[in-house]
């Protein structure tokens, strides 16, 4: 009895054709919007990458200046602070790039499903490559973020290898604890925040994917506005 009265999850009732293929006019509008947003996501992907790469390049240049010049900034641990900022910006770049790639692929799937009745399988028809199979430029960019993160982590390890500040800290040097370990701990907290609290749609209900590979992004409080008592989609 309990199973009969249990409300069905919306992801079990998503009907793609009924939502977007009721008539050719609405299907054309949906296809046009899918193309527009897909192109928008591609443009933003590269703009965001340039934004992060600009900051990271400045940090690399600043680090290079510190380690090759004679000044007292290293005694103030500025080289460590640059490394920590580099790690933060590089991890953020990776996560932002992954999110941009996800939304690009989301709209490409919509195009695949909407295009056939309007213009045939144009987007799905791809020329067979000759020689080396082409690679995804966006996936290569995402892979490069791992390289940059790896470089910063190497410099981070090298810093503690070249300095015994961590040992002094544990031996009771309060100054070293404040100016070395607190920034390190704050960096870890910042990265954990990226992974835990910055999920897209975190304030919405992300249901399990249905057989079509989609889910509905709606709040639990708005459930009744989109689904009837049997869990059937009724639209807005």
C-alpha positions as CSV (number, residue, x, y, z in Angstrom):
1,X,0.0,0.0,0.0
2,X,2.8,2.3,0.9
3,X,4.4,1.7,-2.5
4,X,1.2,2.5,-4.3
5,X,0.8,5.9,-2.6
6,X,4.4,6.8,-3.0
7,X,4.8,9.8,-5.4
8,X,6.7,8.9,-8.6
9,X,9.9,10.8,-9.2
10,X,9.6,13.3,-12.0
11,X,12.5,11.8,-13.8
12,X,10.4,8.7,-14.5
13,X,7.9,10.8,-16.4
14,X,9.9,13.1,-18.6
15,X,8.6,12.8,-22.2
16,X,10.9,14.7,-24.5
17,X,8.7,14.5,-27.6
18,X,5.7,15.8,-25.8
19,X,7.6,18.7,-24.4
20,X,9.4,19.9,-27.5
21,X,7.9,18.1,-30.5
22,X,4.2,18.9,-30.2
23,X,4.3,20.8,-33.4
24,X,6.9,21.9,-35.9
25,X,6.7,25.5,-34.8
26,X,7.7,24.8,-31.2
27,X,10.3,22.3,-32.4
28,X,11.9,24.9,-34.6
29,X,11.9,27.4,-31.8
30,X,13.5,24.9,-29.5
31,X,16.2,24.0,-32.1
32,X,17.0,27.6,-32.7
33,X,17.4,28.3,-29.0
34,X,19.5,25.2,-28.5
35,X,21.9,26.4,-31.3
36,X,22.1,29.9,-29.8
37,X,22.9,28.7,-26.3
38,X,25.3,26.0,-27.5
39,X,27.3,28.7,-29.4
40,X,27.1,31.0,-26.4
41,X,28.6,28.3,-24.2
42,X,31.4,27.7,-26.6
43,X,32.2,31.4,-26.7
44,X,32.1,31.7,-22.9
45,X,34.3,28.6,-22.5
46,X,37.2,30.3,-24.3
47,X,36.5,33.7,-22.6
48,X,36.6,32.1,-19.2
49,X,39.8,30.2,-20.1
50,X,41.5,33.4,-21.2
51,X,40.4,35.1,-18.0
52,X,41.9,32.4,-15.8
53,X,45.0,32.0,-17.9
54,X,45.6,35.7,-17.7
55,X,45.7,35.6,-13.9
56,X,47.8,32.4,-13.8
57,X,50.3,33.9,-16.2
58,X,50.7,36.9,-13.9
59,X,51.2,34.6,-10.9
60,X,53.9,32.6,-12.8
61,X,55.7,35.8,-13.8
62,X,55.5,37.0,-10.2
63,X,56.9,33.8,-8.8
64,X,59.7,33.7,-11.4
65,X,60.6,37.3,-10.4
66,X,60.7,36.4,-6.7
67,X,62.9,33.3,-7.0
68,X,65.4,34.9,-9.4
69,X,65.9,38.3,-7.7
70,X,67.5,39.3,-4.4
71,X,64.9,40.8,-2.2
72,X,63.3,40.3,1.2
73,X,59.9,39.3,-0.2
74,X,60.8,35.6,0.1
75,X,61.5,36.1,3.7
76,X,57.9,37.3,4.0
77,X,56.7,34.1,2.3
78,X,55.4,35.9,-0.8
79,X,56.6,33.0,-2.9
80,X,54.4,30.6,-0.9
81,X,51.4,33.0,-1.2
82,X,51.8,33.1,-5.0
83,X,51.9,29.3,-5.2
84,X,48.8,29.0,-3.1
85,X,47.0,31.6,-5.2
86,X,48.1,29.7,-8.3
87,X,46.6,26.5,-6.9
88,X,43.3,28.2,-6.1
89,X,43.0,29.8,-9.6
90,X,44.0,26.6,-11.4
91,X,41.5,24.4,-9.6
92,X,38.8,27.1,-10.2
93,X,39.8,27.1,-13.9
94,X,39.5,23.3,-14.1
95,X,36.0,23.3,-12.5
96,X,34.7,26.2,-14.6
97,X,36.0,24.6,-17.8
98,X,34.3,21.3,-16.8
99,X,31.1,23.0,-16.2
100,X,31.2,24.9,-19.5
101,X,31.9,21.7,-21.3
102,X,29.0,20.0,-19.6
103,X,26.5,22.7,-20.7
104,X,27.9,22.7,-24.2
105,X,27.3,19.0,-24.5
106,X,23.9,19.4,-22.9
107,X,22.7,21.7,-25.7
108,X,24.4,19.5,-28.4
109,X,22.3,16.6,-27.2
110,X,19.2,18.8,-27.6
111,X,20.2,19.6,-31.1
112,X,20.7,15.9,-31.9
113,X,17.2,15.2,-30.8
114,X,15.4,18.2,-32.4
115,X,17.1,18.6,-35.8
116,X,15.9,15.5,-37.7
117,X,12.3,16.6,-38.5
118,X,13.5,20.1,-39.4
119,X,16.7,19.8,-41.4
120,X,17.6,16.1,-41.2
121,X,20.6,14.6,-39.3
122,X,22.9,17.5,-40.3
123,X,24.7,17.9,-36.9
124,X,25.0,14.2,-36.4
125,X,26.5,13.6,-39.9
126,X,30.3,14.0,-39.5
127,X,33.0,13.5,-42.1
128,X,35.1,10.4,-41.5
129,X,38.6,11.6,-40.5
130,X,41.7,10.6,-42.4
131,X,44.8,9.7,-40.4
132,X,44.9,10.8,-36.8
133,X,41.5,11.0,-35.3
134,X,40.8,14.7,-34.3
135,X,40.8,15.5,-30.7
136,X,38.4,17.7,-28.7
137,X,39.9,21.2,-28.3
138,X,37.9,21.8,-25.2
139,X,39.0,18.5,-23.6
140,X,42.6,19.2,-24.4
141,X,42.2,22.6,-22.6
142,X,40.7,20.9,-19.6
143,X,43.6,18.4,-19.6
144,X,46.0,21.4,-19.6
145,X,44.4,22.6,-16.4
146,X,45.7,19.4,-14.7
147,X,49.2,20.2,-16.0
148,X,49.0,23.7,-14.5
149,X,47.7,22.3,-11.2
150,X,50.5,19.8,-11.2
151,X,53.2,22.5,-11.7
152,X,51.8,24.5,-8.8
153,X,51.7,21.4,-6.5
154,X,55.3,20.6,-7.5
155,X,56.3,24.2,-6.6
156,X,54.4,23.8,-3.3
157,X,56.3,20.6,-2.4
158,X,59.5,22.2,-3.5
159,X,58.9,25.2,-1.2
160,X,58.7,22.9,1.9
161,X,61.6,20.8,0.7
162,X,63.8,23.9,0.4
163,X,62.6,25.4,3.7
164,X,62.3,24.0,7.2
165,X,59.6,26.4,8.1
166,X,57.1,23.6,8.7
167,X,59.5,22.0,11.3
168,X,60.0,25.4,13.0
169,X,56.2,25.7,13.2
170,X,55.8,22.4,15.1
171,X,58.6,23.4,17.4
172,X,56.6,26.3,18.7
173,X,57.4,29.2,16.3
174,X,54.1,31.1,16.4
175,X,55.1,33.4,13.6
176,X,55.7,30.5,11.2
177,X,52.3,29.0,12.2
178,X,50.5,32.2,11.4
179,X,52.2,33.2,8.2
180,X,52.6,29.7,6.6
181,X,50.1,27.2,7.9
182,X,47.1,29.5,8.1
183,X,47.3,30.5,4.4
184,X,47.8,26.8,3.5
185,X,44.7,25.8,5.6
186,X,42.7,28.6,4.0
187,X,43.7,27.4,0.6
188,X,42.4,23.9,1.4
189,X,39.2,25.3,2.7
190,X,38.7,27.4,-0.4
191,X,39.2,24.3,-2.7
192,X,36.9,22.2,-0.6
193,X,34.3,25.0,-0.9
194,X,34.6,24.9,-4.7
195,X,33.9,21.1,-4.7
196,X,31.2,20.9,-2.0
197,X,29.3,24.2,-2.2
198,X,29.6,25.3,-5.8
199,X,27.6,22.6,-7.5
200,X,25.4,23.9,-10.3
201,X,21.8,24.0,-9.3
202,X,22.7,23.2,-5.7
203,X,19.5,25.0,-4.5
204,X,17.4,22.9,-6.8
205,X,16.3,19.2,-6.9
206,X,18.6,17.2,-9.1
207,X,16.7,14.0,-9.8
208,X,18.4,10.8,-11.1
209,X,18.6,10.8,-14.8
210,X,15.8,9.1,-16.7
211,X,16.1,6.8,-19.7
212,X,16.4,9.9,-21.9
213,X,19.4,11.1,-19.9
214,X,17.7,14.3,-18.6
215,X,16.4,15.5,-15.3
216,X,14.2,18.4,-14.2
217,X,15.7,21.3,-12.3
218,X,12.9,22.4,-10.0
219,X,12.6,23.0,-6.3
220,X,10.6,20.5,-4.2
221,X,8.3,23.3,-3.2
222,X,7.4,23.9,-6.9
223,X,6.8,20.2,-7.6
224,X,3.0,20.5,-7.6
225,X,3.2,23.3,-10.3
226,X,4.9,20.9,-12.7
227,X,3.5,17.5,-11.9
228,X,0.1,16.1,-10.9
229,X,-0.6,13.9,-7.9
230,X,0.5,10.8,-9.9
231,X,3.8,12.3,-10.9
232,X,2.8,13.1,-14.5
233,X,4.4,16.2,-16.1
234,X,1.8,18.9,-16.7
235,X,4.1,21.8,-17.7
236,X,4.0,25.3,-16.4
